[in-house]
Amino acid sequence: ITTPLYYNALYNMGSISSYNSMYLVELENSYYDMSTTQINGSYNVYSTGVLSSSIFSDWKSNSKVLNVGDYLSDADSDGYFDVSTAEEFGIMAQLGSTGSSFELTSDIDMSSYTNVYIPVFTGILEGNDHTVSYLSITGANNLHGMIGMLLSGTVKNLTLESPVVSGTDTSGGLAGYVSGTYDHDLNTVSGGSTISKVTVTNAILSNISNGTNTLQGFGLLAGAIFNATNISDADVSGTVTAISDYSGNFAYINYIGGVAGYVKVFSDSVFSGITSDVDVSLSMTGTLSTSFTSSIQSASAGFGYADSGTYEDLDIGGSVLLSGSSGTINGRMIGGVFGSTNAVTVSQSVSTASIEFHNDDIDQGYYIGGFAGTATNSDISESYSSGDITLTYGVLAGGFVGMSSSTITNAYASGDVTFSQGSQTGGFVGSNSGTIQDSYYLGTYSVDHPAGGAGGFAGVNSGTITDSYYSTDTNPTVTNDDAASNVGDTSANIIAAMDTDIWDTSTAMPTLIKAPVITYVFSAVDLSSVVMGSGISLPTAVFTGETPAD
């Protein structure tokens, strides 16, 4: 019983489940006794199907039925089982695949435990604004995080403080893998998961060598996200470090993000109100051949790769640093918010993340952008990037987007773009085959030895660029190989022409005017004595934020 995934690498096998290059195996009511089962040479290991000896014995003697109420209470009878201690968190971790609802009733300190996490969660976890702190999860397995796999589950109103997570692939601070539920009768995946009002703070996420030449799928919120998943009001901070120590002809590091590594969701999925401040460090330390090309690709301080869905009100900070030690290594599809995109809709979003290729360790950077490395078949509006980009040799690189076949409107970049050498590079976009309108470059673009295709706004353009300009104040002597696609003006004139319904131009650099927030507050109405036709007073609606025009 399987569901296709996106990988192309062999994953570590767990106790009674396997997760390999093609499929995720679905288990139904199947468990193992953690005290008598060895996994990778150790007992008491949390993995898919884990139960303590006592719960395992109860399950066997009770016709293989688990009653969560035998182990956790529901003191207020609200349908949520209470979790208030580290011990009860461990019980919830074992019973997370039952589809039950749980709630935290106090903050939980996990510092006295290691490798206690929820392998599979299919219910609701209500955090009640409490904090789970000091989770420590490490091991030669994939699917690591506070939750290994969140399948048609919900996590809300929770803070995860100072987690330290290491895994081989597909790992995250909150979750390794987030998706819907596989229906083996219909051979389809339906639904998705919901993450709302979740904070992951001061997190440390890193990898353990998996023995292969491919490392992929890391992010502080999730390593990989699929199907009808929605995320709102999330805040992540910390570090993501991916180091490939593989020695051989070539190696790959793929799909790494400060927020999420790989996202392939339905078109109506929404990611909104996400803030991050994550330093992402990607490195190859093994001995690699110069006859082959190794790549670090689809990486960003936000989302490594994003396919479909709507993204709004994103505020992505931090940095992306690439380094290597030997061989021929390229960085590809590296950006501030997105490494690469396909068919996404983005609005009211910001990147302040910087991008740097360390010294001469990385030979070339392809598809590099302050907001997105590549933007394919996408729609990006009312967004900007301000982080600097620094690398030795840039190809198809720009201050906002490296290569675009999308529609971009009302956007600007102000970060400095500095290359020792470059080809098809521009202040705003490296190569454009889409539509760009009302967009601007206000930073400094510097390429010491342009190898064709250079411009203050666009390196090369086969699409449409209208009402878009680069600053002649910061780029007075820039080389423009395509004069028609590179029109300059003073910074003052550019800012004065920006739409003041979208931009606040009173600051040194324009900032977004956020969409109004409207809160409805209804007064209680007692209907017990109402007689049909007598009429009642209407509830009171209170608006906060900008007053609606109508």
C-alpha positions as CSV (number, residue, x, y, z in Angstrom):
1,I,0.0,0.0,0.0
2,T,2.0,2.9,-1.2
3,T,2.0,6.6,-2.2
4,P,4.6,8.1,-4.6
5,L,7.2,10.5,-3.2
6,Y,9.7,12.9,-4.9
7,Y,13.0,11.3,-4.0
8,N,15.6,9.5,-5.9
9,A,17.7,8.1,-3.1
10,L,17.6,5.1,-0.8
11,Y,16.4,5.8,2.7
12,N,17.1,4.0,6.0
13,M,14.7,1.3,7.0
14,G,12.9,1.5,10.3
15,S,11.5,-1.3,12.4
16,I,8.3,-2.4,10.6
17,S,8.1,0.3,8.0
18,S,10.2,1.2,4.9
19,Y,10.7,4.5,3.2
20,N,12.6,4.2,0.0
21,S,13.3,5.8,-3.4
22,M,9.7,5.4,-4.6
23,Y,7.1,4.7,-1.9
24,L,5.8,5.3,1.6
25,V,4.4,2.1,3.1
26,E,1.2,2.6,4.9
27,L,0.7,0.6,8.1
28,E,-2.6,-0.1,9.9
29,N,-2.7,-1.0,13.6
30,S,0.8,-2.5,13.6
31,Y,3.2,-2.0,16.4
32,Y,6.4,-3.2,18.0
33,D,7.7,-3.5,21.6
34,M,10.4,-0.9,22.0
35,S,12.0,-2.8,24.9
36,T,12.5,-6.1,23.0
37,T,13.1,-4.7,19.5
38,Q,16.5,-3.6,18.3
39,I,16.7,-0.9,15.7
40,N,20.2,-0.1,14.4
41,G,21.6,-2.0,17.3
42,S,19.7,-0.2,20.0
43,Y,16.6,-0.8,22.1
44,N,14.0,1.8,23.2
45,V,14.1,3.5,19.8
46,Y,11.1,5.6,18.7
47,S,10.1,4.8,15.2
48,T,6.9,4.1,13.3
49,G,4.8,1.7,15.3
50,V,6.6,2.2,18.7
51,L,4.9,1.1,21.9
52,S,6.3,0.6,25.4
53,S,6.2,-2.9,26.8
54,S,3.2,-2.2,29.0
55,I,1.1,-0.5,26.2
56,F,2.2,-3.2,23.8
57,S,1.0,-5.9,26.1
58,D,-2.3,-4.1,26.7
59,W,-2.8,-3.8,22.9
60,K,-2.2,-7.5,22.4
61,S,-4.4,-8.6,25.2
62,N,-7.2,-6.2,24.2
63,S,-7.8,-7.7,20.8
64,K,-5.3,-5.3,19.3
65,V,-7.3,-2.2,20.3
66,L,-5.6,0.9,21.8
67,N,-7.6,3.0,24.2
68,V,-5.8,6.3,24.6
69,G,-8.0,7.1,27.6
70,D,-6.3,4.2,29.5
71,Y,-3.0,6.2,29.6
72,L,-4.0,9.9,29.3
73,S,-6.8,11.8,31.0
74,D,-9.4,14.3,29.6
75,A,-9.9,16.3,32.7
76,D,-12.3,18.9,31.2
77,S,-14.1,16.4,29.0
78,D,-13.5,18.5,25.9
79,G,-12.4,15.5,23.7
80,Y,-8.7,16.4,24.0
81,F,-6.4,14.1,26.0
82,D,-4.2,16.2,28.4
83,V,-0.4,16.3,28.0
84,S,1.4,18.1,30.8
85,T,4.7,16.3,31.4
86,A,7.6,14.9,29.5
87,E,6.4,11.4,30.4
88,E,3.0,12.1,29.0
89,F,4.6,13.6,25.8
90,G,6.3,10.2,25.4
91,I,2.9,8.5,25.7
92,M,1.4,10.8,23.1
93,A,4.3,10.1,20.8
94,Q,3.4,6.4,20.9
95,L,-0.3,7.0,20.4
96,G,-0.1,9.7,17.8
97,S,-1.2,7.5,14.9
98,T,-4.6,6.7,16.5
99,G,-6.2,9.9,15.1
100,S,-6.9,11.2,18.6
101,S,-6.9,14.8,19.8
102,F,-4.3,16.0,22.4
103,E,-3.8,19.3,24.2
104,L,-0.9,20.6,26.2
105,T,-2.0,21.8,29.6
106,S,1.4,23.2,30.6
107,D,4.9,23.9,29.3
108,I,7.0,20.7,28.8
109,D,10.8,20.5,29.3
110,M,12.3,17.6,27.3
111,S,15.9,18.2,28.3
112,S,16.1,15.0,30.3
113,Y,15.2,12.8,27.3
114,T,16.8,12.1,23.9
115,N,15.2,10.8,20.8
116,V,11.7,11.0,22.1
117,Y,9.5,12.2,19.2
118,I,6.2,11.5,17.5
119,P,6.9,9.1,14.6
120,V,3.4,9.5,13.0
121,F,0.7,11.9,14.0
122,T,-2.8,11.8,12.5
123,G,-4.9,13.7,15.0
124,I,-5.0,17.2,16.5
125,L,-2.4,18.7,18.7
126,E,-3.7,21.9,20.5
127,G,-0.7,23.6,22.1
128,N,-2.9,26.1,24.1
129,D,0.0,28.6,23.7
130,H,2.3,26.3,25.7
131,T,6.0,25.5,24.9
132,V,7.8,22.2,24.3
133,S,11.5,22.9,24.9
134,Y,14.9,21.2,24.4
135,L,13.8,18.3,22.2
136,S,17.0,16.4,21.2
137,I,16.5,14.0,18.3
138,T,19.4,12.4,16.4
139,G,20.1,9.2,14.6
140,A,20.9,7.6,11.2
141,N,17.3,7.8,10.1
142,N,15.2,10.1,7.9
143,L,11.9,11.6,9.0
144,H,13.1,13.3,12.1
145,G,11.5,16.2,13.9
146,M,9.1,16.7,16.8
147,I,6.8,14.8,14.4
148,G,8.2,12.4,11.9
149,M,5.2,12.3,9.6
150,L,2.2,14.6,10.0
151,L,-0.5,12.9,8.0
152,S,-3.9,14.7,7.7
153,G,-3.1,16.1,11.1
154,T,-3.3,19.5,12.8
155,V,-0.8,21.3,15.0
156,K,-1.7,24.7,16.4
157,N,-1.0,27.3,19.1
158,L,2.4,25.8,20.0
159,T,5.9,27.0,20.5
160,L,8.9,24.6,20.0
161,E,11.9,26.1,21.7
162,S,15.5,25.2,21.2
163,P,15.0,21.8,19.5
164,V,18.2,20.1,18.2
165,V,17.4,17.7,15.3
166,S,19.7,15.6,13.1
167,G,18.7,13.1,10.5
168,T,19.8,11.6,7.2
169,D,17.1,13.1,5.0
170,T,13.7,14.7,5.1
171,S,13.9,16.2,8.6
172,G,12.6,19.3,10.2
173,G,12.3,21.1,13.5
174,L,8.5,20.7,13.7
175,A,8.0,17.8,11.2
176,G,10.0,15.7,8.8
177,Y,7.2,15.0,6.3
178,V,3.8,16.7,6.1
179,S,1.0,15.3,3.8
180,G,-2.5,13.9,3.6
181,T,-3.9,10.4,3.9
182,Y,-3.4,7.7,1.4
183,D,-6.4,5.7,0.3
184,H,-5.3,2.3,-0.9
185,D,-8.7,1.5,-2.3
186,L,-8.7,4.5,-4.6
187,N,-4.9,4.7,-5.0
188,T,-5.1,8.4,-4.2
189,V,-3.9,10.8,-1.5
190,S,-6.6,13.0,-0.1
191,G,-6.6,15.9,2.3
192,G,-3.6,17.4,3.9
193,S,-2.4,18.8,7.2
194,T,-2.8,22.1,8.9
195,I,-0.1,24.1,10.8
196,S,-1.4,27.3,12.5
197,K,0.1,29.7,15.0
198,V,3.3,27.6,15.5
199,T,6.6,29.1,16.5
200,V,9.9,27.2,16.2
201,T,12.6,29.3,17.9
202,N,16.3,28.9,18.4
203,A,16.3,25.6,16.5
204,I,19.4,23.7,15.3
205,L,18.7,21.4,12.3
206,S,21.5,19.4,10.7
207,N,22.2,16.2,8.8
208,I,23.9,13.0,9.6
209,S,25.8,11.4,6.7
210,N,23.6,8.9,4.9
211,G,26.4,7.2,3.0
212,T,25.1,8.3,-0.4
213,N,26.0,11.1,-2.7
214,T,22.6,12.8,-2.3
215,L,21.3,14.8,0.7
216,Q,17.9,16.4,0.6
217,G,14.8,17.7,2.3
218,F,15.5,19.9,5.3
219,G,13.6,22.9,6.9
220,L,12.8,24.2,10.3
221,L,9.1,23.9,9.9
222,A,9.2,20.7,7.7
223,G,11.5,18.8,5.5
224,A,8.9,18.1,2.8
225,I,5.2,19.2,2.4
226,F,2.6,17.7,0.1
227,N,-1.0,17.7,-1.0
228,A,-3.8,19.9,0.5
229,T,-1.6,21.3,3.4
230,N,-2.2,24.8,4.7
231,I,0.2,26.8,7.0
232,S,-0.7,30.1,8.6
233,D,0.9,32.4,11.3
234,A,4.2,30.5,11.7
235,D,7.5,31.9,12.9
236,V,10.8,30.1,12.7
237,S,14.3,31.0,13.7
238,G,17.6,29.2,14.1
239,T,20.1,27.4,11.8
240,V,19.9,24.8,9.1
241,T,23.2,23.0,8.3
242,A,23.6,20.5,5.5
243,I,27.0,19.0,5.0
244,S,27.8,16.3,2.4
245,D,31.0,14.4,3.3
246,Y,30.6,12.1,0.3
247,S,33.9,11.4,-1.6
248,G,33.7,10.3,-5.2
249,N,32.9,11.5,-8.7
250,F,30.0,13.9,-7.7
251,A,27.5,14.7,-5.0
252,Y,24.3,16.6,-4.6
253,I,22.6,18.7,-1.9
254,N,18.9,19.3,-2.8
255,Y,15.8,21.0,-1.4
256,I,17.0,22.9,1.7
257,G,15.0,25.8,3.2
258,G,15.0,27.8,6.3
259,V,11.2,27.1,6.5
260,A,10.7,24.0,4.3
261,G,12.9,22.1,1.9
262,Y,10.4,20.7,-0.6
263,V,6.8,21.7,-1.2
264,K,4.4,20.2,-3.7
265,V,0.9,21.0,-2.8
266,F,-2.5,21.5,-4.4
267,S,-3.3,24.8,-6.1
268,D,-5.7,25.9,-3.4
269,S,-3.2,25.3,-0.5
270,V,-2.3,28.6,1.3
271,F,0.9,29.5,3.1
272,S,0.3,32.8,4.9
273,G,1.8,35.0,7.7
274,I,5.1,33.1,7.8
275,T,8.1,34.9,9.4
276,S,11.6,33.4,9.5
277,D,15.1,34.3,10.5
278,V,17.3,31.3,9.6
279,D,20.9,31.0,8.7
280,V,21.3,28.2,6.1
281,S,24.7,26.8,5.6
282,L,25.4,24.3,2.8
283,S,28.7,22.6,2.3
284,M,30.5,19.8,0.5
285,T,33.5,18.6,2.5
286,G,34.4,15.3,0.7
287,T,37.0,14.7,-2.0
288,L,35.1,15.2,-5.3
289,S,36.2,14.9,-8.9
290,T,37.0,17.9,-11.2
291,S,35.8,15.8,-14.2
292,F,32.2,15.8,-13.0
293,T,30.0,18.6,-11.6
294,S,28.6,18.5,-8.1
295,S,25.6,20.7,-7.2
296,I,24.0,22.4,-4.3
297,Q,20.6,23.3,-5.6
298,S,17.0,24.4,-4.8
299,A,17.9,26.1,-1.5
300,S,16.8,29.3,0.2
301,A,16.3,30.9,3.6
302,G,12.6,30.2,3.0
303,F,11.4,27.4,0.7
304,G,13.9,25.3,-1.2
305,Y,11.4,24.3,-3.9
306,A,7.8,25.3,-4.1
307,D,5.3,23.8,-6.6
308,S,1.8,25.2,-6.7
309,G,-0.2,26.9,-3.9
310,T,-0.6,30.5,-2.7
311,Y,2.0,32.3,-0.6
312,E,1.2,35.6,1.0
313,D,2.5,37.8,3.8
314,L,5.9,36.1,4.0
315,D,8.8,37.8,5.8
316,I,12.0,35.8,5.2
317,G,15.3,36.9,6.8
318,G,18.6,35.2,7.6
319,S,21.2,34.1,5.1
320,V,22.3,31.4,2.7
321,L,26.0,30.4,2.6
322,L,27.5,27.9,0.2
323,S,31.0,26.4,0.5
324,G,33.0,23.4,-0.7
325,S,36.5,21.9,-0.4
326,S,37.4,20.2,-3.7
327,G,36.2,19.2,-7.1
328,T,33.9,21.2,-9.4
329,I,30.9,22.5,-7.4
330,N,28.1,24.7,-8.6
331,G,25.2,26.4,-6.8
332,R,21.9,26.3,-8.7
333,M,18.5,27.8,-8.0
334,I,19.4,29.7,-4.8
335,G,17.2,32.5,-3.5
336,G,16.0,34.4,-0.5
337,V,12.4,33.3,-0.3
338,F,12.4,30.5,-2.9
339,G,15.2,28.5,-4.5
340,S,12.9,27.6,-7.3
341,T,9.2,27.8,-8.0
342,N,6.6,26.4,-10.3
343,A,3.0,27.6,-10.7
344,V,2.9,29.5,-7.4
345,T,1.1,32.7,-6.6
346,V,3.0,35.1,-4.3
347,S,2.0,38.5,-2.8
348,Q,2.9,40.9,-0.1
349,S,6.1,39.1,0.7
350,V,9.6,40.2,1.7
351,S,13.2,38.8,1.7
352,T,15.9,40.4,3.7
353,A,18.1,37.3,3.4
354,S,21.7,37.6,2.1
355,I,23.2,35.0,-0.3
356,E,27.0,34.3,-0.4
357,F,29.2,31.8,-2.1
358,H,32.3,31.4,0.0
359,N,35.5,32.5,-1.7
360,D,36.4,30.3,-4.7
361,D,35.0,27.1,-3.2
362,I,31.9,27.2,-5.4
363,D,32.9,27.5,-9.1
364,Q,29.7,29.1,-10.5
365,G,26.3,30.2,-9.4
366,Y,23.4,29.5,-11.8
367,Y,19.9,30.9,-11.3
368,I,20.5,33.1,-8.2
369,G,18.0,35.7,-7.0
370,G,17.5,37.8,-3.9
371,F,13.8,36.7,-3.9
372,A,13.8,33.6,-6.0
373,G,16.4,31.7,-7.9
374,T,14.0,30.7,-10.6
375,A,10.3,31.6,-11.1
376,T,8.5,29.4,-13.5
377,N,4.8,29.8,-14.6
378,S,4.2,31.8,-11.4
379,D,2.7,35.1,-10.4
380,I,4.6,37.4,-8.0
381,S,3.3,40.8,-6.9
382,E,3.7,43.4,-4.2
383,S,7.0,42.0,-3.0
384,Y,10.6,43.0,-2.5
385,S,14.1,41.7,-1.6
386,S,16.8,43.7,0.1
387,G,19.5,41.1,0.9
388,D,22.9,41.3,-0.8
389,I,24.2,38.7,-3.2
390,T,27.9,37.9,-3.4
391,L,29.6,35.3,-5.5
392,T,32.6,34.8,-7.8
393,Y,30.9,33.8,-11.1
394,G,27.2,34.4,-11.6
395,V,25.1,33.0,-14.5
396,L,21.4,33.8,-14.9
397,A,21.4,35.9,-11.7
398,G,19.7,39.0,-10.5
399,G,18.9,41.0,-7.4
400,F,15.2,39.9,-7.4
401,V,15.1,36.7,-9.5
402,G,17.7,34.8,-11.5
403,M,15.6,33.5,-14.3
404,S,11.9,34.2,-14.8
405,S,9.2,32.9,-17.1
406,S,6.5,34.3,-14.8
407,T,4.5,37.5,-14.3
408,I,6.1,39.9,-11.8
409,T,4.3,43.2,-10.9
410,N,4.9,45.9,-8.3
411,A,8.2,44.5,-7.0
412,Y,11.6,45.8,-6.3
413,A,15.1,44.7,-5.2
414,S,17.5,46.9,-3.2
415,G,20.3,44.5,-2.2
416,D,23.7,44.9,-3.8
417,V,24.6,42.3,-6.5
418,T,28.3,41.7,-6.7
419,F,30.0,39.2,-9.1
420,S,33.7,39.0,-10.0
421,Q,32.5,37.6,-13.4
422,G,29.0,37.1,-14.9
423,S,26.9,36.1,-17.8
424,Q,23.2,37.0,-18.2
425,T,23.1,38.9,-15.0
426,G,21.1,42.0,-14.1
427,G,20.3,44.2,-11.2
428,F,16.7,42.9,-11.0
429,V,16.6,39.8,-13.2
430,G,19.2,37.8,-15.0
431,S,17.1,36.4,-17.7
432,N,13.4,37.2,-18.4
433,S,11.0,35.4,-20.8
434,G,7.9,36.4,-18.9
435,T,6.2,39.7,-18.0
436,I,7.6,42.3,-15.6
437,Q,5.8,45.5,-14.9
438,D,6.1,48.3,-12.4
439,S,9.2,46.8,-10.9
440,Y,12.5,48.4,-9.9
441,Y,16.1,47.9,-8.9
442,L,17.5,50.4,-6.3
443,G,20.7,48.6,-5.2
444,T,24.2,48.6,-6.7
445,Y,24.9,46.1,-9.5
446,S,28.6,45.2,-9.9
447,V,30.1,42.7,-12.4
448,D,33.8,43.2,-12.9
449,H,34.1,41.1,-16.1
450,P,30.7,40.8,-17.7
451,A,30.7,37.9,-20.2
452,G,27.7,39.0,-22.2
453,G,24.2,39.7,-21.1
454,A,24.6,42.4,-18.5
455,G,22.2,45.2,-17.5
456,G,21.2,47.5,-14.6
457,F,17.8,46.0,-14.7
458,A,17.9,42.9,-16.9
459,G,20.7,40.8,-18.2
460,V,18.8,39.3,-21.2
461,N,15.1,39.7,-22.1
462,S,12.9,37.8,-24.5
463,G,9.7,38.7,-22.7
464,T,8.0,41.9,-21.8
465,I,9.4,44.6,-19.4
466,T,7.2,47.7,-19.0
467,D,7.4,50.7,-16.6
468,S,10.4,49.2,-14.8
469,Y,13.6,51.0,-14.1
470,Y,17.0,50.7,-12.4
471,S,18.6,53.5,-10.3
472,T,21.1,55.6,-12.0
473,D,22.2,57.0,-8.6
474,T,23.6,53.6,-7.5
475,N,24.5,52.5,-11.0
476,P,25.8,55.6,-12.9
477,T,28.2,53.7,-15.3
478,V,26.5,50.3,-15.6
479,T,26.9,48.3,-18.8
480,N,23.6,47.7,-20.6
481,D,23.9,45.1,-23.4
482,D,20.2,45.5,-24.2
483,A,19.4,49.2,-23.9
484,A,15.6,48.7,-24.6
485,S,15.3,46.4,-21.5
486,N,17.4,48.6,-19.2
487,V,15.9,52.1,-18.6
488,G,17.4,54.1,-15.8
489,D,16.1,56.9,-13.6
490,T,17.0,58.5,-10.3
491,S,16.0,56.7,-7.1
492,A,13.9,59.7,-6.2
493,N,11.9,59.6,-9.4
494,I,11.5,55.8,-9.2
495,I,10.2,55.9,-5.6
496,A,7.9,58.9,-6.4
497,A,6.3,56.8,-9.2
498,M,5.6,53.8,-7.0
499,D,1.9,53.0,-6.2
500,T,1.2,54.5,-2.8
501,D,-1.7,52.1,-2.3
502,I,0.9,49.4,-2.2
503,W,4.0,51.1,-0.9
504,D,4.8,53.3,2.0
505,T,7.4,55.6,0.4
506,S,8.0,57.8,3.5
507,T,10.9,55.6,4.7
508,A,14.4,55.4,3.3
509,M,13.4,52.3,1.3
510,P,9.7,51.6,0.4
511,T,7.9,49.1,2.6
512,L,4.7,47.3,1.9
513,I,1.4,48.6,3.1
514,K,-0.1,45.4,4.5
515,A,-3.7,44.4,3.6
516,P,-6.1,45.5,6.4
517,V,-6.7,43.2,9.3
518,I,-10.4,42.9,10.2
519,T,-11.4,41.4,13.5
520,Y,-15.1,40.6,14.1
521,V,-16.2,40.7,17.7
522,F,-19.7,39.5,18.3
523,S,-21.7,40.1,21.5
524,A,-23.5,37.2,23.1
525,V,-27.2,37.0,22.3
526,D,-29.6,35.0,24.5
527,L,-32.2,33.4,22.2
528,S,-34.0,31.4,24.9
529,S,-36.9,33.8,25.3
530,V,-37.2,35.0,21.7
531,V,-40.6,34.7,20.1
532,M,-40.8,34.3,16.3
533,G,-41.3,37.7,14.7
534,S,-40.4,39.7,17.8
535,G,-37.0,40.8,16.5
536,I,-33.7,40.9,18.4
537,S,-30.7,43.2,18.5
538,L,-28.0,42.4,16.0
539,P,-24.6,41.4,17.2
540,T,-22.0,44.1,17.3
541,A,-19.1,43.9,14.8
542,V,-15.9,45.7,15.7
543,F,-13.3,46.4,13.0
544,T,-9.6,46.8,13.8
545,G,-7.0,47.8,11.3
546,E,-7.6,50.0,8.2
547,T,-11.3,51.0,7.9
548,P,-12.8,49.2,4.8
549,A,-13.7,51.7,2.0
550,D,-17.2,50.4,1.8
